[in-house]
Amino acid sequence: MGKKVGCVFCEKNSQEYLLENDLAVAFWDIHPMTKGHLLIIPKDHEETFFDLSDQQKRAMDKLLVEAKKMLDEMYHPAGYNIFVHVGKRAGQKVMHAHWHLVPAY
């Protein structure tokens, strides 16, 4: 699908990316639940988890593993919460698919 005009995730500056591969990026959540809370998104605009292709999910999963290693080294959390909101009724605030990786202390 490519980028969507007006989408805050599509318009993010690449200098804000912590991790990146061909199909996905990771960056800090601007309203973190805990220190180290980050988001993983597909580069192309897809509204929800169920709109993602298998390739996009695999690319995002690779970044999830990389991000966990990075956060382990930076913050040494006791655990993690990984979650996805699908749709406004479920709490999705930005209509661009994204996964939350939230360290627990």
C-alpha positions, 0 to 999 in steps of 0.5 A, spaced: 500 500 500 505 504 501 505 511 505 498 514 507 498 522 507 496 524 514 498 518 518 503 519 524 507 513 523 508 513 515 510 520 516 515 519 521 522 521 520 527 515 519 532 518 524 527 516 529 528 509 528 531 504 533 531 498 528 529 497 521 529 492 516 526 491 509 519 491 511 518 494 518 521 499 523 521 500 531 521 506 535 520 509 542 513 510 543 511 517 545 507 515 550 510 510 554 507 505 559 514 504 562 521 505 560 523 502 554 516 501 551 517 501 543 513 500 537 514 495 531 510 497 525 510 495 517 513 500 513 507 500 508 501 503 511 496 497 513 491 499 518 490 493 523 494 486 524 489 482 520 491 486 514 499 485 514 502 480 509 505 474 512 512 477 510 510 483 514 509 479 520 515 475 519 519 482 518 516 485 524 517 479 528 525 479 527 525 486 529 521 484 535 527 479 537 532 484 536 528 489 540 528 485 546 535 483 545 537 491 545 532 492 551 535 487 555 542 490 554 539 497 556 534 496 561 535 489 564 527 488 565 524 482 569 519 481 563 515 483 557 508 485 555 507 484 547 500 486 545 496 489 539 490 493 539 485 491 533 480 497 531 478 503 535 473 499 540 479 495 542 484 501 544 487 502 537 489 510 537 493 510 530 490 506 525 497 503 522 498 496 524 503 496 530 506 492 536 507 494 543 513 491 546 513 493 553 518 492 558 516 490 565 520 491 572 
